[in-house]
């Protein structure tokens, strides 16, 4: 076999193999939430752990008022949780992975594009009554994940997703939940 034949066969074989491997797929391997001393609590459950280009992973996120008083919540984007993301702790201004929600399409304060997002900075406020909870479902799109690792749940644009207070005259308190979502890469070969 001469050099040209070898290069042609090698190139064809590698091209065929590259097409078979495709894009990497990921799994939500764990979700850990920490206890906070706030009157708010965040429960995060992985509903669909597999993350692929064609099939996003899904997280159910429930914000609960664990106190005995109504809590006034302020944020931007969509109420009550805002625009959420997962951050690996790098130097970027926004989170690494944008979490997608159906509420974004219904809101005129959020614009989601294939590679990014923007939001209106006008504050949104609402009240979460004592012992009440609100649940939202978020998707992790495989095209938005670039690597496996441990990610912290936070606001996509701002580290703190929301602020709250327990009375009209009380000071606003930043709520930064302690949630870690770990993504692992799935092997594409049998």
VEXDREN-2710 file (C-alpha; in Angstrom, 1 decimal):
% VEXDREN-2710
k/r/px/py/pz
1/UNK/0.0/0.0/0.0
2/UNK/1.5/3.3/-1.0
3/UNK/1.3/6.5/1.0
4/UNK/-1.6/8.1/-1.0
5/UNK/-3.8/5.0/-0.6
6/UNK/-3.0/4.8/3.1
7/UNK/-3.9/8.5/3.6
8/UNK/-7.1/8.1/1.7
9/UNK/-8.2/5.1/3.6
10/UNK/-7.2/6.7/7.0
11/UNK/-9.1/9.9/6.2
12/UNK/-12.2/8.0/5.1
13/UNK/-12.1/5.8/8.3
14/UNK/-11.6/8.8/10.6
15/UNK/-14.4/10.8/8.9
16/UNK/-16.8/7.9/9.2
17/UNK/-15.8/7.4/12.9
18/UNK/-16.3/11.1/13.6
19/UNK/-19.8/11.0/12.3
20/UNK/-20.7/8.0/14.5
21/UNK/-19.5/9.7/17.7
22/UNK/-21.6/12.8/17.3
23/UNK/-22.0/15.4/20.1
24/UNK/-21.3/14.4/23.7
25/UNK/-24.2/13.6/25.9
26/UNK/-24.4/14.2/29.6
27/UNK/-26.2/12.9/32.7
28/UNK/-27.4/14.8/35.8
29/UNK/-25.6/12.6/38.2
30/UNK/-26.5/14.4/41.4
31/UNK/-28.3/17.4/42.8
32/UNK/-27.4/18.6/46.2
33/UNK/-29.2/21.3/48.2
34/UNK/-27.9/23.0/51.3
35/UNK/-29.9/24.2/54.3
36/UNK/-30.4/28.0/54.5
37/UNK/-31.5/30.1/57.4
38/UNK/-33.9/32.0/55.1
39/UNK/-37.7/31.8/55.3
40/UNK/-37.4/30.5/51.7
41/UNK/-36.3/27.0/50.7
42/UNK/-35.5/25.7/47.2
43/UNK/-36.1/22.0/46.3
44/UNK/-34.5/20.8/43.1
45/UNK/-35.3/17.4/41.6
46/UNK/-33.9/15.9/38.5
47/UNK/-36.9/14.7/36.5
48/UNK/-35.1/13.6/33.3
49/UNK/-31.4/13.0/34.0
50/UNK/-30.3/12.5/30.4
51/UNK/-29.0/15.6/28.5
52/UNK/-28.7/15.4/24.7
53/UNK/-29.0/17.7/21.7
54/UNK/-32.4/16.3/20.8
55/UNK/-33.6/15.6/24.3
56/UNK/-32.9/18.1/27.2
57/UNK/-32.5/17.1/30.8
58/UNK/-35.2/18.5/33.2
59/UNK/-35.1/19.9/36.7
60/UNK/-38.2/20.6/38.8
61/UNK/-37.4/23.6/41.0
62/UNK/-39.8/24.5/43.8
63/UNK/-39.6/27.7/45.8
64/UNK/-41.2/27.3/49.3
65/UNK/-42.1/29.8/51.9
66/UNK/-41.2/27.9/55.1
67/UNK/-41.9/30.8/57.4
68/UNK/-45.1/32.0/59.1
69/UNK/-45.3/35.3/57.3
70/UNK/-45.9/36.3/53.7
71/UNK/-42.6/36.9/51.8
72/UNK/-42.4/39.6/49.2
73/UNK/-40.0/38.5/46.4
74/UNK/-38.3/40.8/43.9
75/UNK/-36.3/39.8/40.8
76/UNK/-35.9/40.5/37.1
77/UNK/-36.9/38.5/34.0
78/UNK/-39.8/36.2/35.2
79/UNK/-41.3/36.0/38.6
80/UNK/-40.5/34.4/41.1
81/UNK/-37.2/32.7/40.2
82/UNK/-35.9/34.9/37.4
83/UNK/-33.7/33.6/34.6
84/UNK/-31.6/30.8/36.1
85/UNK/-28.3/29.2/35.1
86/UNK/-25.6/26.8/36.1
87/UNK/-22.2/28.2/36.8
88/UNK/-18.9/26.3/37.1
89/UNK/-17.2/29.2/39.0
90/UNK/-15.3/30.7/36.1
91/UNK/-14.6/34.3/35.3
92/UNK/-17.6/34.9/33.0
93/UNK/-20.1/37.6/33.8
94/UNK/-23.1/35.3/33.2
95/UNK/-23.6/31.7/34.2
96/UNK/-22.1/29.0/31.9
97/UNK/-25.4/27.2/31.1
98/UNK/-28.7/28.9/30.7
99/UNK/-31.7/26.9/32.1
100/UNK/-34.7/27.1/29.8
101/UNK/-38.3/27.5/30.9
102/UNK/-41.7/27.8/29.2
103/UNK/-42.3/31.0/31.1
104/UNK/-39.6/32.7/29.0
105/UNK/-41.7/32.5/25.9
106/UNK/-44.7/34.0/27.7
107/UNK/-42.8/36.9/29.2
108/UNK/-42.0/40.1/27.3
109/UNK/-39.2/40.8/29.7
110/UNK/-36.9/37.9/28.5
111/UNK/-35.4/37.2/25.0
112/UNK/-33.9/33.8/24.5
113/UNK/-31.7/33.1/21.5
114/UNK/-29.8/30.0/20.3
115/UNK/-26.6/31.2/21.9
116/UNK/-27.6/33.6/24.6
117/UNK/-30.3/35.6/26.3
118/UNK/-31.2/39.1/27.4
119/UNK/-33.7/40.5/29.9
120/UNK/-35.4/43.7/30.9
121/UNK/-33.9/45.0/34.2
122/UNK/-37.2/46.3/35.5
123/UNK/-37.9/44.7/38.9
124/UNK/-40.8/42.3/39.3
125/UNK/-42.3/41.8/42.7
126/UNK/-44.9/39.4/44.1
127/UNK/-45.9/37.7/47.3
128/UNK/-45.5/34.1/48.3
129/UNK/-47.9/33.4/51.2
130/UNK/-46.8/31.5/54.3
131/UNK/-46.5/27.8/53.7
132/UNK/-47.1/28.3/49.9
133/UNK/-44.9/27.0/47.2
134/UNK/-44.3/27.6/43.5
135/UNK/-42.9/25.0/41.1
136/UNK/-41.3/25.6/37.7
137/UNK/-39.7/23.2/35.3
138/UNK/-36.4/24.0/33.7
139/UNK/-34.6/22.3/30.9
140/UNK/-30.8/21.8/30.3
141/UNK/-30.3/21.8/26.6
142/UNK/-27.4/19.6/25.4
143/UNK/-26.2/22.3/23.0
144/UNK/-25.6/24.7/25.9
145/UNK/-23.4/22.2/27.9
146/UNK/-19.7/22.3/27.0
147/UNK/-18.2/20.1/29.7
148/UNK/-19.0/17.8/32.6
149/UNK/-18.5/19.0/36.2
150/UNK/-20.1/20.5/39.3
151/UNK/-22.2/23.6/38.7
152/UNK/-23.8/26.0/41.1
153/UNK/-27.4/27.1/40.5
154/UNK/-27.7/30.9/40.4
155/UNK/-29.2/33.7/38.4
156/UNK/-28.1/33.5/34.7
157/UNK/-27.3/37.3/34.6
158/UNK/-26.8/37.9/38.3
159/UNK/-25.3/35.6/40.9
160/UNK/-28.2/36.2/43.2
161/UNK/-31.5/35.2/41.5
162/UNK/-33.9/37.1/43.8
163/UNK/-34.3/39.2/46.9
164/UNK/-37.0/39.1/49.5
165/UNK/-38.4/40.8/52.6
166/UNK/-41.0/39.9/55.1
167/UNK/-42.7/43.3/55.4
168/UNK/-43.2/46.5/53.4
169/UNK/-40.7/48.4/55.5
170/UNK/-38.1/45.6/55.9
171/UNK/-34.8/45.7/54.1
172/UNK/-34.4/43.5/51.0
173/UNK/-32.3/40.4/51.7
174/UNK/-30.4/38.7/48.9
175/UNK/-31.4/35.0/48.5
176/UNK/-28.6/32.9/47.2
177/UNK/-29.6/29.2/47.4
178/UNK/-27.0/26.5/48.0
179/UNK/-27.6/24.1/45.1
180/UNK/-25.0/22.0/43.2
181/UNK/-25.8/20.1/40.1
182/UNK/-23.2/17.6/38.9
183/UNK/-23.1/16.7/35.2
184/UNK/-21.2/13.7/33.9
185/UNK/-20.4/12.9/30.3
186/UNK/-21.9/9.7/29.0
187/UNK/-19.8/7.3/27.0
188/UNK/-20.9/7.3/23.3
189/UNK/-19.1/3.9/22.6
190/UNK/-20.6/0.6/23.7
END
